[in-house]
Amino acid sequence: MTVAKVLCVDDAAADLTMIQKIVSGANVHVIAATGGREAIIRAKSEKPDLIFLDIVMPDMDGFAVMRELQKDPATKDIPVVFVSSKSQKADQLWAKMQGGKGFVPKPINEAAVLTEVNKF
């Protein structure tokens, strides 16, 4: 599958801008959300090929978003790559157990983001 559209979700403006810049620089259409509930709405309406999803957000954390996406037949097959400053081995394992297909630690590294985009 070629990734043509990516949903980037982060409540921190600087991190969201950084990941959007990296992904759009790879000639991929980027849509954004600044919270969990908005991410679910965007995922359903936009049908992205990939989602970069922050874990720690005030309205709904990334793991709760992931569970909601997996319940819906329209979004359950969209691969999710978690992005977080919580990057201990246990955090990465938990992200994988929640259904995440990848993990990008913060501070965001361009090579790590592009590696994830190119996996799908």
N, CA and C atoms as an extended XYZ file, in Angstrom:
360
Properties=species:S:1:pos:R:3:atomname:S:1:resname:S:1:resid:I:1 pbc="F F F"
N         0.842       -1.185        0.000 N   MET     1
C         0.000        0.000        0.000 CA  MET     1
C         0.884        1.243        0.000 C   MET     1
N         0.559        2.184       -0.824 N   THR     2
C         1.258        3.454       -0.843 CA  THR     2
C         0.506        4.431        0.045 C   THR     2
N         1.230        5.111        0.885 N   VAL     3
C         0.615        6.088        1.785 CA  VAL     3
C         0.449        7.404        1.037 C   VAL     3
N        -0.800        7.807        0.819 N   ALA     4
C        -1.090        9.056        0.121 CA  ALA     4
C        -1.647       10.122        1.055 C   ALA     4
N        -2.263        9.683        2.175 N   LYS     5
C        -2.892       10.618        3.106 CA  LYS     5
C        -2.616       10.166        4.534 C   LYS     5
N        -2.132       11.088        5.353 N   VAL     6
C        -1.791       10.794        6.746 CA  VAL     6
C        -2.525       11.763        7.671 C   VAL     6
N        -3.081       11.199        8.736 N   LEU     7
C        -3.679       12.000        9.799 CA  LEU     7
C        -2.650       12.114       10.919 C   LEU     7
N        -2.283       13.346       11.263 N   CYS     8
C        -1.338       13.606       12.351 CA  CYS     8
C        -2.129       14.179       13.526 C   CYS     8
N        -1.958       13.581       14.698 N   VAL     9
C        -2.726       13.985       15.871 CA  VAL     9
C        -1.791       14.296       17.031 C   VAL     9
N        -1.849       15.532       17.514 N   ASP    10
C        -1.040       15.925       18.671 CA  ASP    10
C        -1.624       17.206       19.239 C   ASP    10
N        -1.701       17.302       20.562 N   ASP    11
C        -2.224       18.515       21.186 CA  ASP    11
C        -1.147       19.592       21.322 C   ASP    11
N         0.124       19.225       21.156 N   ALA    12
C         1.218       20.194       21.236 CA  ALA    12
C         1.476       20.768       19.841 C   ALA    12
N         1.250       22.072       19.688 N   ALA    13
C         1.359       22.717       18.377 CA  ALA    13
C         2.724       22.506       17.723 C   ALA    13
N         3.799       22.623       18.495 N   ALA    14
C         5.142       22.483       17.923 CA  ALA    14
C         5.371       21.068       17.386 C   ALA    14
N         4.949       20.063       18.144 N   ASP    15
C         5.123       18.681       17.696 CA  ASP    15
C         4.247       18.381       16.480 C   ASP    15
N         3.026       18.898       16.486 N   LEU    16
C         2.125       18.680       15.362 CA  LEU    16
C         2.696       19.315       14.090 C   LEU    16
N         3.188       20.534       14.222 N   THR    17
C         3.781       21.225       13.078 CA  THR    17
C         4.984       20.461       12.546 C   THR    17
N         5.818       19.963       13.435 N   MET    18
C         7.025       19.230       13.038 CA  MET    18
C         6.667       17.969       12.252 C   MET    18
N         5.762       17.179       12.768 N   ILE    19
C         5.410       15.931       12.088 CA  ILE    19
C         4.691       16.212       10.763 C   ILE    19
N         3.863       17.248       10.732 N   GLN    20
C         3.188       17.621        9.487 CA  GLN    20
C         4.214       18.019        8.422 C   GLN    20
N         5.205       18.792        8.827 N   LYS    21
C         6.237       19.261        7.897 CA  LYS    21
C         7.021       18.078        7.319 C   LYS    21
N         7.370       17.128        8.168 N   ILE    22
C         8.128       15.948        7.720 CA  ILE    22
C         7.296       15.124        6.731 C   ILE    22
N         6.055       14.843        7.088 N   VAL    23
C         5.201       13.999        6.251 CA  VAL    23
C         4.871       14.696        4.928 C   VAL    23
N         4.535       15.978        4.981 N   SER    24
C         4.209       16.677        3.727 CA  SER    24
C         5.438       16.812        2.846 C   SER    24
N         6.621       16.879        3.457 N   GLY    25
C         7.869       16.927        2.694 CA  GLY    25
C         8.126       15.644        1.917 C   GLY    25
N         7.445       14.565        2.299 N   ALA    26
C         7.564       13.279        1.602 CA  ALA    26
C         6.471       13.140        0.540 C   ALA    26
N         5.874       14.274        0.152 N   ASN    27
C         4.813       14.302       -0.868 CA  ASN    27
C         3.582       13.511       -0.461 C   ASN    27
N         3.222       13.612        0.802 N   VAL    28
C         2.042       12.930        1.322 CA  VAL    28
C         1.073       14.004        1.805 C   VAL    28
N        -0.197       13.850        1.467 N   HIS    29
C        -1.234       14.791        1.913 CA  HIS    29
C        -1.432       14.622        3.419 C   HIS    29
N        -1.423       15.726        4.139 N   VAL    30
C        -1.527       15.693        5.601 CA  VAL    30
C        -2.820       16.360        6.060 C   VAL    30
N        -3.506       15.676        6.975 N   ILE    31
C        -4.621       16.271        7.689 CA  ILE    31
C        -4.253       16.228        9.163 C   ILE    31
N        -4.804       17.122        9.942 N   ALA    32
C        -4.387       17.224       11.335 CA  ALA    32
C        -5.573       17.271       12.287 C   ALA    32
N        -5.293       16.854       13.510 N   ALA    33
C        -6.251       16.960       14.603 CA  ALA    33
C        -5.455       17.296       15.863 C   ALA    33
N        -6.069       18.073       16.750 N   THR    34
C        -5.359       18.488       17.958 CA  THR    34
C        -5.860       17.789       19.220 C   THR    34
N        -6.722       16.795       19.049 N   GLY    35
C        -7.222       16.055       20.200 CA  GLY    35
C        -7.793       14.722       19.771 C   GLY    35
N        -8.080       13.888       20.758 N   GLY    36
C        -8.551       12.540       20.490 CA  GLY    36
C        -9.900       12.455       19.818 C   GLY    36
N       -10.857       13.222       20.313 N   ARG    37
C       -12.202       13.164       19.723 CA  ARG    37
C       -12.192       13.674       18.275 C   ARG    37
N       -11.434       14.744       18.055 N   GLU    38
C       -11.301       15.277       16.696 CA  GLU    38
C       -10.621       14.249       15.786 C   GLU    38
N        -9.663       13.513       16.325 N   ALA    39
C        -8.953       12.494       15.542 CA  ALA    39
C        -9.918       11.414       15.049 C   ALA    39
N       -10.825       10.986       15.913 N   ILE    40
C       -11.793        9.950       15.535 CA  ILE    40
C       -12.709       10.463       14.428 C   ILE    40
N       -13.182       11.687       14.567 N   ILE    41
C       -14.044       12.293       13.546 CA  ILE    41
C       -13.310       12.396       12.218 C   ILE    41
N       -12.066       12.883       12.266 N   ARG    42
C       -11.270       13.036       11.033 CA  ARG    42
C       -10.964       11.689       10.390 C   ARG    42
N       -10.650       10.700       11.210 N   ALA    43
C       -10.335        9.367       10.669 CA  ALA    43
C       -11.546        8.798        9.925 C   ALA    43
N       -12.724        8.992       10.482 N   LYS    44
C       -13.947        8.481        9.848 CA  LYS    44
C       -14.279        9.229        8.564 C   LYS    44
N       -14.095       10.546        8.571 N   SER    45
C       -14.480       11.341        7.397 CA  SER    45
C       -13.407       11.356        6.305 C   SER    45
N       -12.143       11.337        6.692 N   GLU    46
C       -11.051       11.477        5.725 CA  GLU    46
C       -10.462       10.149        5.245 C   GLU    46
N       -10.654        9.078        6.022 N   LYS    47
C       -10.117        7.748        5.683 CA  LYS    47
C        -8.624        7.796        5.315 C   LYS    47
N        -7.766        8.226        6.249 N   PRO    48
C        -6.334        8.295        5.937 CA  PRO    48
C        -5.731        6.901        5.764 C   PRO    48
N        -4.579        6.854        5.124 N   ASP    49
C        -3.855        5.595        4.933 CA  ASP    49
C        -3.027        5.242        6.168 C   ASP    49
N        -2.752        6.238        7.004 N   LEU    50
C        -1.899        6.069        8.176 CA  LEU    50
C        -2.230        7.174        9.172 C   LEU    50
N        -2.100        6.853       10.471 N   ILE    51
C        -2.320        7.854       11.518 CA  ILE    51
C        -1.097        7.892       12.429 C   ILE    51
N        -0.557        9.096       12.644 N   PHE    52
C         0.457        9.327       13.678 CA  PHE    52
C        -0.318        9.886       14.862 C   PHE    52
N        -0.286        9.174       15.993 N   LEU    53
C        -1.165        9.484       17.117 CA  LEU    53
C        -0.389        9.685       18.415 C   LEU    53
N        -0.487       10.886       18.956 N   ASP    54
C         0.114       11.190       20.256 CA  ASP    54
C        -0.606       10.364       21.323 C   ASP    54
N         0.098       10.004       22.375 N   ILE    55
C        -0.524        9.228       23.446 CA  ILE    55
C        -1.123       10.145       24.515 C   ILE    55
N        -0.344       11.110       24.979 N   VAL    56
C        -0.785       11.958       26.084 CA  VAL    56
C        -1.478       13.210       25.540 C   VAL    56
N        -2.811       13.214       25.658 N   MET    57
C        -3.617       14.364       25.233 CA  MET    57
C        -4.685       14.602       26.297 C   MET    57
N        -5.119       15.851       26.474 N   PRO    58
C        -6.038       16.154       27.569 CA  PRO    58
C        -7.458       15.610       27.423 C   PRO    58
N        -8.026       15.623       26.233 N   ASP    59
C        -9.436       15.238       26.117 CA  ASP    59
C        -9.639       13.731       26.050 C   ASP    59
N        -8.707       13.028       25.436 N   MET    60
C        -8.828       11.582       25.245 CA  MET    60
C        -7.446       11.088       24.851 C   MET    60
N        -6.874       10.165       25.629 N   ASP    61
C        -5.514        9.749       25.296 CA  ASP    61
C        -5.486        8.868       24.046 C   ASP    61
N        -4.294        8.725       23.489 N   GLY    62
C        -4.130        7.978       22.252 CA  GLY    62
C        -4.588        6.536       22.329 C   GLY    62
N        -4.427        5.906       23.485 N   PHE    63
C        -4.860        4.513       23.629 CA  PHE    63
C        -6.392        4.408       23.541 C   PHE    63
N        -7.099        5.375       24.138 N   ALA    64
C        -8.560        5.387       24.052 CA  ALA    64
C        -9.006        5.645       22.614 C   ALA    64
N        -8.301        6.520       21.921 N   VAL    65
C        -8.598        6.777       20.510 CA  VAL    65
C        -8.423        5.489       19.712 C   VAL    65
N        -7.324        4.797       19.963 N   MET    66
C        -7.044        3.546       19.256 CA  MET    66
C        -8.176        2.540       19.460 C   MET    66
N        -8.643        2.411       20.691 N   ARG    67
C        -9.730        1.463       20.976 CA  ARG    67
C       -11.001        1.835       20.214 C   ARG    67
N       -11.299        3.135       20.143 N   GLU    68
C       -12.475        3.589       19.400 CA  GLU    68
C       -12.328        3.312       17.903 C   GLU    68
N       -11.146        3.556       17.371 N   LEU    69
C       -10.907        3.305       15.949 CA  LEU    69
C       -11.057        1.824       15.621 C   LEU    69
N       -10.617        0.963       16.528 N   GLN    70
C       -10.680       -0.481       16.292 CA  GLN    70
C       -12.102       -1.022       16.366 C   GLN    70
N       -12.988       -0.322       17.053 N   LYS    71
C       -14.389       -0.759       17.164 CA  LYS    71
C       -15.182       -0.507       15.885 C   LYS    71
N       -14.724        0.456       15.090 N   ASP    72
C       -15.478        0.890       13.915 CA  ASP    72
C       -14.946        0.205       12.652 C   ASP    72
N       -15.808       -0.525       11.924 N   PRO    73
C       -15.368       -1.197       10.696 CA  PRO    73
C       -14.744       -0.240        9.675 C   PRO    73
N       -15.149        1.034        9.702 N   ALA    74
C       -14.631        2.012        8.743 CA  ALA    74
C       -13.195        2.443        9.049 C   ALA    74
N       -12.760        2.280       10.313 N   THR    75
C       -11.428        2.764       10.694 CA  THR    75
C       -10.519        1.685       11.283 C   THR    75
N       -11.046        0.497       11.500 N   LYS    76
C       -10.276       -0.519       12.233 CA  LYS    76
C        -9.013       -0.989       11.518 C   LYS    76
N        -8.959       -0.845       10.199 N   ASP    77
C        -7.792       -1.321        9.460 CA  ASP    77
C        -6.769       -0.237        9.154 C   ASP    77
N        -7.005        0.990        9.620 N   ILE    78
C        -6.040        2.068        9.393 CA  ILE    78
C        -4.863        1.861       10.354 C   ILE    78
N        -3.638        1.729        9.827 N   PRO    79
C        -2.488        1.549       10.721 CA  PRO    79
C        -2.229        2.818       11.545 C   PRO    79
N        -1.902        2.605       12.820 N   VAL    80
C        -1.627        3.703       13.744 CA  VAL    80
C        -0.196        3.582       14.252 C   VAL    80
N         0.533        4.684       14.162 N   VAL    81
C         1.879        4.782       14.717 CA  VAL    81
C         1.781        5.753       15.890 C   VAL    81
N         2.094        5.266       17.072 N   PHE    82
C         2.044        6.128       18.249 CA  PHE    82
C         3.270        7.030       18.292 C   PHE    82
N         3.059        8.259       18.764 N   VAL    83
C         4.120        9.249       18.913 CA  VAL    83
C         4.046        9.735       20.355 C   VAL    83
N         5.161        9.626       21.087 N   SER    84
C         5.082       10.028       22.489 CA  SER    84
C         6.430       10.264       23.126 C   SER    84
N         6.411       11.099       24.155 N   SER    85
C         7.600       11.288       24.991 CA  SER    85
C         7.705       10.134       25.987 C   SER    85
N         6.610        9.385       26.143 N   LYS    86
C         6.618        8.182       26.989 CA  LYS    86
C         7.212        7.056       26.147 C   LYS    86
N         8.537        6.983       26.147 N   SER    87
C         9.170        6.069       25.196 CA  SER    87
C         9.997        4.956       25.851 C   SER    87
N         9.675        4.634       27.087 N   GLN    88
C        10.327        3.498       27.725 CA  GLN    88
C         9.888        2.211       27.019 C   GLN    88
N        10.632        1.140       27.203 N   LYS    89
C        10.281       -0.146       26.580 CA  LYS    89
C         8.852       -0.554       26.929 C   LYS    89
N         8.460       -0.359       28.184 N   ALA    90
C         7.109       -0.738       28.621 CA  ALA    90
C         6.047        0.067       27.870 C   ALA    90
N         6.313        1.363       27.632 N   ASP    91
C         5.368        2.210       26.901 CA  ASP    91
C         5.240        1.729       25.453 C   ASP    91
N         6.368        1.381       24.860 N   GLN    92
C         6.352        0.907       23.475 CA  GLN    92
C         5.633       -0.438       23.371 C   GLN    92
N         5.847       -1.301       24.345 N   LEU    93
C         5.177       -2.601       24.362 CA  LEU    93
C         3.662       -2.414       24.529 C   LEU    93
N         3.267       -1.526       25.433 N   TRP    94
C         1.846       -1.267       25.653 CA  TRP    94
C         1.213       -0.703       24.383 C   TRP    94
N         1.916        0.188       23.688 N   ALA    95
C         1.408        0.754       22.439 CA  ALA    95
C         1.177       -0.356       21.408 C   ALA    95
N         2.098       -1.283       21.344 N   LYS    96
C         1.955       -2.407       20.406 CA  LYS    96
C         0.775       -3.300       20.823 C   LYS    96
N         0.631       -3.521       22.122 N   MET    97
C        -0.468       -4.353       22.616 CA  MET    97
C        -1.831       -3.704       22.338 C   MET    97
N        -1.851       -2.381       22.241 N   GLN    98
C        -3.090       -1.658       21.950 CA  GLN    98
C        -3.433       -1.703       20.455 C   GLN    98
N        -2.506       -2.221       19.660 N   GLY    99
C        -2.754       -2.331       18.221 CA  GLY    99
C        -1.890       -1.418       17.371 C   GLY    99
N        -0.997       -0.680       18.011 N   GLY   100
C        -0.110        0.205       17.256 CA  GLY   100
C         0.816       -0.575       16.336 C   GLY   100
N         1.043       -0.032       15.165 N   LYS   101
C         1.909       -0.683       14.170 CA  LYS   101
C         3.317       -0.117       14.190 C   LYS   101
N         3.538        0.912       15.005 N   GLY   102
C         4.852        1.522       15.103 CA  GLY   102
C         4.879        2.511       16.241 C   GLY   102
N         6.083        3.051       16.496 N   PHE   103
C         6.259        3.984       17.607 CA  PHE   103
C         7.362        4.973       17.249 C   PHE   103
N         7.077        6.256       17.397 N   VAL   104
C         8.068        7.303       17.174 CA  VAL   104
C         8.222        8.068       18.484 C   VAL   104
N         9.427        8.026       19.076 N   PRO   105
C         9.631        8.758       20.327 CA  PRO   105
C         9.800       10.264       20.087 C   PRO   105
N         9.415       11.045       21.101 N   LYS   106
C         9.676       12.484       21.072 CA  LYS   106
C        10.974       12.732       21.824 C   LYS   106
N        11.781       13.701       21.452 N   PRO   107
C        11.545       14.643       20.373 CA  PRO   107
C        11.515       13.941       19.008 C   PRO   107
N        10.666       14.436       18.137 N   ILE   108
C        10.417       13.805       16.846 CA  ILE   108
C        11.650       13.892       15.959 C   ILE   108
N        11.968       12.749       15.390 N   ASN   109
C        13.126       12.612       14.515 CA  ASN   109
C        12.619       12.343       13.101 C   ASN   109
N        13.093       13.122       12.145 N   GLU   110
C        12.625       13.002       10.762 CA  GLU   110
C        12.808       11.591       10.208 C   GLU   110
N        13.970       11.001       10.438 N   ALA   111
C        14.237        9.658        9.903 CA  ALA   111
C        13.252        8.631       10.464 C   ALA   111
N        12.920        8.746       11.756 N   ALA   112
C        11.993        7.802       12.377 CA  ALA   112
C        10.589        7.928       11.759 C   ALA   112
N        10.157        9.148       11.515 N   VAL   113
C         8.837        9.382       10.922 CA  VAL   113
C         8.805        8.818        9.503 C   VAL   113
N         9.823        9.123        8.715 N   LEU   114
C         9.860        8.646        7.324 CA  LEU   114
C         9.959        7.140        7.245 C   LEU   114
N        10.666        6.520        8.183 N   THR   115
C        10.729        5.049        8.222 CA  THR   115
C         9.339        4.475        8.403 C   THR   115
N         8.553        5.073        9.296 N   GLU   116
C         7.192        4.591        9.531 CA  GLU   116
C         6.300        4.797        8.304 C   GLU   116
N         6.409        5.948        7.663 N   VAL   117
C         5.609        6.207        6.455 CA  VAL   117
C         5.932        5.182        5.385 C   VAL   117
N         7.200        4.859        5.245 N   ASN   118
C         7.635        3.946        4.182 CA  ASN   118
C         7.351        2.477        4.482 C   ASN   118
N         6.957        2.146        5.713 N   LYS   119
C         6.610        0.755        6.064 CA  LYS   119
C         5.289        0.335        5.452 C   LYS   119
N         4.445        1.277        5.114 N   PHE   120
C         3.079        0.939        4.691 CA  PHE   120
C         2.834        1.229        3.234 C   PHE   120
